[in-house]
Amino acid sequence: MVNPTYSLFTICEKISATCLANPERSELLFTVLSVMVAFLSREIPNIEGLTGLDQLVGEKNAVFVGFPLKVQGASGGMMRAVALVY
């Protein structure tokens, strides 16, 4: 189960620091925060930092599969992300 309190605290810290450094991006960052809060409150995982997604553009038959690494006591962790194209 996701730990919303820890995750939201970490997210808020990062967004606050970014907003202070880039005030022109504040509105976008707070929009992102509200979406993340909505997802976390419903226990929908957040997946970020994926690369190579441009290789999937135009593929009609692709499935995303995530293989998480379980870390005891953690609210998040690493995952092997795989796109199956058929």
PyMOL commands that place a pseudoatom at each C-alpha (Angstrom):
pseudoatom trace, name=CA, resn=MET, resi=1, chain=A, elem=C, hetatm=0, pos=[0.000, 0.000, 0.000]
pseudoatom trace, name=CA, resn=VAL, resi=2, chain=A, elem=C, hetatm=0, pos=[1.198, 3.519, -0.813]
pseudoatom trace, name=CA, resn=ASN, resi=3, chain=A, elem=C, hetatm=0, pos=[2.079, 5.756, 2.123]
pseudoatom trace, name=CA, resn=PRO, resi=4, chain=A, elem=C, hetatm=0, pos=[0.337, 9.009, 1.010]
pseudoatom trace, name=CA, resn=THR, resi=5, chain=A, elem=C, hetatm=0, pos=[1.664, 11.130, 3.895]
pseudoatom trace, name=CA, resn=TYR, resi=6, chain=A, elem=C, hetatm=0, pos=[5.329, 10.424, 3.220]
pseudoatom trace, name=CA, resn=SER, resi=7, chain=A, elem=C, hetatm=0, pos=[4.903, 10.587, -0.545]
pseudoatom trace, name=CA, resn=LEU, resi=8, chain=A, elem=C, hetatm=0, pos=[2.984, 13.871, -0.456]
pseudoatom trace, name=CA, resn=PHE, resi=9, chain=A, elem=C, hetatm=0, pos=[5.514, 15.413, 1.934]
pseudoatom trace, name=CA, resn=THR, resi=10, chain=A, elem=C, hetatm=0, pos=[8.371, 14.466, -0.388]
pseudoatom trace, name=CA, resn=ILE, resi=11, chain=A, elem=C, hetatm=0, pos=[6.499, 15.751, -3.447]
pseudoatom trace, name=CA, resn=CYS, resi=12, chain=A, elem=C, hetatm=0, pos=[5.612, 19.047, -1.729]
pseudoatom trace, name=CA, resn=GLU, resi=13, chain=A, elem=C, hetatm=0, pos=[9.240, 19.582, -0.718]
pseudoatom trace, name=CA, resn=LYS, resi=14, chain=A, elem=C, hetatm=0, pos=[10.437, 19.069, -4.285]
pseudoatom trace, name=CA, resn=ILE, resi=15, chain=A, elem=C, hetatm=0, pos=[7.731, 21.277, -5.800]
pseudoatom trace, name=CA, resn=SER, resi=16, chain=A, elem=C, hetatm=0, pos=[8.341, 24.061, -3.253]
pseudoatom trace, name=CA, resn=ALA, resi=17, chain=A, elem=C, hetatm=0, pos=[12.063, 24.073, -4.015]
pseudoatom trace, name=CA, resn=THR, resi=18, chain=A, elem=C, hetatm=0, pos=[11.404, 24.103, -7.758]
pseudoatom trace, name=CA, resn=CYS, resi=19, chain=A, elem=C, hetatm=0, pos=[8.827, 26.915, -7.455]
pseudoatom trace, name=CA, resn=LEU, resi=20, chain=A, elem=C, hetatm=0, pos=[11.275, 29.049, -5.492]
pseudoatom trace, name=CA, resn=ALA, resi=21, chain=A, elem=C, hetatm=0, pos=[13.920, 28.513, -8.166]
pseudoatom trace, name=CA, resn=ASN, resi=22, chain=A, elem=C, hetatm=0, pos=[11.471, 28.918, -11.104]
pseudoatom trace, name=CA, resn=PRO, resi=23, chain=A, elem=C, hetatm=0, pos=[8.481, 31.116, -10.163]
pseudoatom trace, name=CA, resn=GLU, resi=24, chain=A, elem=C, hetatm=0, pos=[7.259, 31.132, -13.774]
pseudoatom trace, name=CA, resn=ARG, resi=25, chain=A, elem=C, hetatm=0, pos=[6.586, 27.383, -13.523]
pseudoatom trace, name=CA, resn=SER, resi=26, chain=A, elem=C, hetatm=0, pos=[4.600, 27.517, -10.262]
pseudoatom trace, name=CA, resn=GLU, resi=27, chain=A, elem=C, hetatm=0, pos=[1.149, 27.119, -11.841]
pseudoatom trace, name=CA, resn=LEU, resi=28, chain=A, elem=C, hetatm=0, pos=[2.200, 24.045, -13.821]
pseudoatom trace, name=CA, resn=LEU, resi=29, chain=A, elem=C, hetatm=0, pos=[3.886, 22.477, -10.810]
pseudoatom trace, name=CA, resn=PHE, resi=30, chain=A, elem=C, hetatm=0, pos=[0.857, 22.954, -8.567]
pseudoatom trace, name=CA, resn=THR, resi=31, chain=A, elem=C, hetatm=0, pos=[-1.333, 21.386, -11.275]
pseudoatom trace, name=CA, resn=VAL, resi=32, chain=A, elem=C, hetatm=0, pos=[0.992, 18.388, -11.301]
pseudoatom trace, name=CA, resn=LEU, resi=33, chain=A, elem=C, hetatm=0, pos=[0.819, 18.238, -7.485]
pseudoatom trace, name=CA, resn=SER, resi=34, chain=A, elem=C, hetatm=0, pos=[-3.000, 18.196, -7.505]
pseudoatom trace, name=CA, resn=VAL, resi=35, chain=A, elem=C, hetatm=0, pos=[-3.021, 15.315, -10.007]
pseudoatom trace, name=CA, resn=MET, resi=36, chain=A, elem=C, hetatm=0, pos=[-0.476, 13.370, -7.944]
pseudoatom trace, name=CA, resn=VAL, resi=37, chain=A, elem=C, hetatm=0, pos=[-2.519, 13.927, -4.761]
pseudoatom trace, name=CA, resn=ALA, resi=38, chain=A, elem=C, hetatm=0, pos=[-5.644, 12.641, -6.543]
pseudoatom trace, name=CA, resn=PHE, resi=39, chain=A, elem=C, hetatm=0, pos=[-3.781, 9.533, -7.722]
pseudoatom trace, name=CA, resn=LEU, resi=40, chain=A, elem=C, hetatm=0, pos=[-2.102, 8.787, -4.376]
pseudoatom trace, name=CA, resn=SER, resi=41, chain=A, elem=C, hetatm=0, pos=[-5.359, 9.182, -2.450]
pseudoatom trace, name=CA, resn=ARG, resi=42, chain=A, elem=C, hetatm=0, pos=[-6.824, 6.430, -4.664]
pseudoatom trace, name=CA, resn=GLU, resi=43, chain=A, elem=C, hetatm=0, pos=[-3.680, 4.274, -4.358]
pseudoatom trace, name=CA, resn=ILE, resi=44, chain=A, elem=C, hetatm=0, pos=[-2.887, 4.669, -8.071]
pseudoatom trace, name=CA, resn=PRO, resi=45, chain=A, elem=C, hetatm=0, pos=[0.878, 4.351, -8.520]
pseudoatom trace, name=CA, resn=ASN, resi=46, chain=A, elem=C, hetatm=0, pos=[2.911, 7.143, -10.079]
pseudoatom trace, name=CA, resn=ILE, resi=47, chain=A, elem=C, hetatm=0, pos=[5.444, 6.068, -12.692]
pseudoatom trace, name=CA, resn=GLU, resi=48, chain=A, elem=C, hetatm=0, pos=[8.009, 8.642, -13.760]
pseudoatom trace, name=CA, resn=GLY, resi=49, chain=A, elem=C, hetatm=0, pos=[11.380, 8.893, -15.418]
pseudoatom trace, name=CA, resn=LEU, resi=50, chain=A, elem=C, hetatm=0, pos=[10.590, 6.569, -18.323]
pseudoatom trace, name=CA, resn=THR, resi=51, chain=A, elem=C, hetatm=0, pos=[12.805, 6.994, -21.372]
pseudoatom trace, name=CA, resn=GLY, resi=52, chain=A, elem=C, hetatm=0, pos=[12.584, 5.741, -24.937]
pseudoatom trace, name=CA, resn=LEU, resi=53, chain=A, elem=C, hetatm=0, pos=[8.829, 6.321, -25.161]
pseudoatom trace, name=CA, resn=ASP, resi=54, chain=A, elem=C, hetatm=0, pos=[9.357, 7.971, -28.557]
pseudoatom trace, name=CA, resn=GLN, resi=55, chain=A, elem=C, hetatm=0, pos=[10.067, 4.478, -29.914]
pseudoatom trace, name=CA, resn=LEU, resi=56, chain=A, elem=C, hetatm=0, pos=[6.437, 3.516, -29.221]
pseudoatom trace, name=CA, resn=VAL, resi=57, chain=A, elem=C, hetatm=0, pos=[4.842, 6.364, -31.182]
pseudoatom trace, name=CA, resn=GLY, resi=58, chain=A, elem=C, hetatm=0, pos=[2.676, 4.889, -33.924]
pseudoatom trace, name=CA, resn=GLU, resi=59, chain=A, elem=C, hetatm=0, pos=[2.614, 1.381, -32.461]
pseudoatom trace, name=CA, resn=LYS, resi=60, chain=A, elem=C, hetatm=0, pos=[-0.946, 0.090, -32.526]
pseudoatom trace, name=CA, resn=ASN, resi=61, chain=A, elem=C, hetatm=0, pos=[-0.388, -2.959, -30.324]
pseudoatom trace, name=CA, resn=ALA, resi=62, chain=A, elem=C, hetatm=0, pos=[1.719, -2.243, -27.259]
pseudoatom trace, name=CA, resn=VAL, resi=63, chain=A, elem=C, hetatm=0, pos=[1.256, -3.223, -23.625]
pseudoatom trace, name=CA, resn=PHE, resi=64, chain=A, elem=C, hetatm=0, pos=[3.014, -1.666, -20.644]
pseudoatom trace, name=CA, resn=VAL, resi=65, chain=A, elem=C, hetatm=0, pos=[4.241, -4.047, -17.948]
pseudoatom trace, name=CA, resn=GLY, resi=66, chain=A, elem=C, hetatm=0, pos=[5.977, -2.978, -14.749]
pseudoatom trace, name=CA, resn=PHE, resi=67, chain=A, elem=C, hetatm=0, pos=[8.010, -5.361, -12.615]
pseudoatom trace, name=CA, resn=PRO, resi=68, chain=A, elem=C, hetatm=0, pos=[8.481, -3.665, -9.207]
pseudoatom trace, name=CA, resn=LEU, resi=69, chain=A, elem=C, hetatm=0, pos=[11.271, -4.338, -6.766]
pseudoatom trace, name=CA, resn=LYS, resi=70, chain=A, elem=C, hetatm=0, pos=[9.647, -4.722, -3.356]
pseudoatom trace, name=CA, resn=VAL, resi=71, chain=A, elem=C, hetatm=0, pos=[11.399, -2.752, -0.640]
pseudoatom trace, name=CA, resn=GLN, resi=72, chain=A, elem=C, hetatm=0, pos=[10.175, -3.488, 2.883]
pseudoatom trace, name=CA, resn=GLY, resi=73, chain=A, elem=C, hetatm=0, pos=[8.763, -0.428, 4.651]
pseudoatom trace, name=CA, resn=ALA, resi=74, chain=A, elem=C, hetatm=0, pos=[9.024, 1.815, 1.583]
pseudoatom trace, name=CA, resn=SER, resi=75, chain=A, elem=C, hetatm=0, pos=[6.216, 3.736, -0.117]
pseudoatom trace, name=CA, resn=GLY, resi=76, chain=A, elem=C, hetatm=0, pos=[7.953, 3.618, -3.500]
pseudoatom trace, name=CA, resn=GLY, resi=77, chain=A, elem=C, hetatm=0, pos=[10.813, 1.966, -5.234]
pseudoatom trace, name=CA, resn=MET, resi=78, chain=A, elem=C, hetatm=0, pos=[12.455, 0.924, -8.456]
pseudoatom trace, name=CA, resn=MET, resi=79, chain=A, elem=C, hetatm=0, pos=[10.703, -0.876, -11.257]
pseudoatom trace, name=CA, resn=ARG, resi=80, chain=A, elem=C, hetatm=0, pos=[11.706, -2.527, -14.507]
pseudoatom trace, name=CA, resn=ALA, resi=81, chain=A, elem=C, hetatm=0, pos=[9.407, -1.003, -17.134]
pseudoatom trace, name=CA, resn=VAL, resi=82, chain=A, elem=C, hetatm=0, pos=[8.791, -3.063, -20.270]
pseudoatom trace, name=CA, resn=ALA, resi=83, chain=A, elem=C, hetatm=0, pos=[6.758, -2.347, -23.403]
pseudoatom trace, name=CA, resn=LEU, resi=84, chain=A, elem=C, hetatm=0, pos=[5.572, -5.447, -25.228]
pseudoatom trace, name=CA, resn=VAL, resi=85, chain=A, elem=C, hetatm=0, pos=[4.938, -4.674, -28.901]
pseudoatom trace, name=CA, resn=TYR, resi=86, chain=A, elem=C, hetatm=0, pos=[3.085, -7.291, -30.924]
for i in range(1, 86): cmd.bond("trace and resi %d" % i, "trace and resi %d" % (i + 1))
show_as sticks, trace
zoom trace
